[in-house]
């Protein structure tokens, strides 16, 4: 199964938010817990229906969205 096949959008589930196939777990939740420092082991322990391929698919989904993002600089000021 391809990574793209792990993420689905169904208007009948969570108002059409991208979710992991076969679950009601939104991609944004998985990304958020990864950003909060959860290890894969912690994810698997708390969400046994999630596998490594799901984590990789969520990360790829986010990367693909960012690739499509258009950035329009409004100034040359660098924000640190």
C-alpha atoms as one frame of an Amber mdcrd trajectory, in Angstrom:
protein
   0.000   0.000   0.000   1.289   3.431  -0.936   1.654   6.143   1.701  -0.966
   8.219  -0.112  -3.469   5.392   0.407  -3.167   5.684   4.200  -4.709   9.169
   4.354  -8.338   9.631   3.377 -10.774  12.520   3.304 -14.386  11.549   3.830
 -16.979  14.279   4.380 -18.901  11.831   6.590 -15.984  11.446   9.032 -14.792
  14.382  11.181 -16.301  16.871   8.738 -13.860  15.839   6.008 -10.610  16.332
   7.911  -7.787  14.126   6.615  -7.686  10.958   8.723  -5.730   7.728   8.888
  -7.543   5.064   6.870  -9.587   2.717   9.022  -9.583   5.089  12.009 -11.111
   8.338  13.141  -7.665   9.706  13.958  -7.007  13.001  12.177  -3.629  13.591
  10.605  -3.351  16.848  12.555  -3.539  14.942  15.868  -0.741  12.609  14.856
   1.414  15.536  13.719   0.688  17.410  16.927   1.704  14.543  19.193   4.870
  14.036  17.164   5.620  17.760  17.510   5.104  17.408  21.257   7.896  14.871
  21.406   6.019  11.587  21.550   8.117   8.628  20.479   6.839   6.048  18.047
   6.610   3.640  20.974   4.379   6.053  22.921   2.148   6.474  19.883   1.858
   2.713  19.357   1.099   2.216  23.057  -1.644   4.847  23.125  -2.991   4.256
  19.624  -2.455   0.561  18.825  -4.307   0.926  15.512  -1.513   3.197  14.205
   1.546   1.702  12.544   4.841   3.075  11.300   3.427   3.434   7.787   0.674
   5.688   9.176   3.204   7.983  10.820   5.231   8.174   7.617   2.079   8.838
   5.601   1.063  11.698   7.904   4.509  13.267   7.631   4.481  12.883   3.849
   0.985  14.385   3.679   2.162  17.453   5.623   5.296  17.772   3.476   3.219
  17.593   0.285   0.898  20.342   1.549   3.855  22.588   2.358   5.327  22.017
  -1.108   2.109  23.408  -2.580   2.096  26.446  -0.291   2.627  29.823  -1.920
   4.700  32.252   0.098   4.385  35.970  -0.544   7.040  37.925   1.351   5.741
  41.220   2.664   9.058  42.674   3.810  12.753  41.962   3.986  12.698  42.024
   7.792  14.042  38.822   9.366  12.022  37.587  12.314  13.965  35.520  14.803
